[in-house]
Amino acid sequence: MILASKSPRRLEILTNFGIKNIKVITAEIEEVSEKKEIIDQIMDIAKKKGDEIAKSFPDEFILSADTVVISNNLVLGKPKDEKDAFNTLKSLSGKSHKVITGYSLLNISKDISICGYDETIVTFKELEDEEIKWYINTGEPMDKAGSYGIQGVGAGILIDKINGEFYNVMGFPISKFVSDLKKQNIKLQDIIEF
């Protein structure tokens, strides 16, 4: 299997799940979509990443994904700097937001193309400015959409509750992915080497 993502968290999820021999090959694409709805955009971008790699590897299974954080109908990307991270975390304080991951599994030679998504609601505690500054100083928020990483120890001070799959927030909803495979009568053993 080829993971068309440079996210170390996605690789960690798949590896911890027991998937072996994953090759990481990232697609250099512009992450934009002409679709109107945000969920369609996220799945479209995930599929574009996979399509780009599948051209060179038509016999391989290509797994790709895209994760976004949405608050007040705004997509929150990775912070530009510490000030941006502070403003983002301050805006999330005491509120709920959505984390949506779109994913795609392709195999050109087997005529397999599955796209799906999962959505999780994350509620933050009311955060004091000093807590936000402390969290930023851990370095955890700097390369993550929404300026936080749920898997990080520091994120424990941020989160009040999660409604949905934890791994979706981390970057790949493994449970929903396996469910989608079952709906297509595809077994994990068919696509990966354990």
Secondary structure, DSSP 8 states (H G I E B T S, - for coil): -EE----HHHHHHHHHTT-BS-EE-----------SSHHHHHHHHHHHHHHHHHTT-TTS-EEEEEEEEEETTEEE---SSHHHHHHHHHHHTTSEEEEEEEEEEEETTTTEEEEEEEEEEEEE----HHHHHHHHHTTGGGGSGGG--TTSGGGGGTEEEEES-HHHHHT--HHHHHHHHHHTT--HHHH-B-
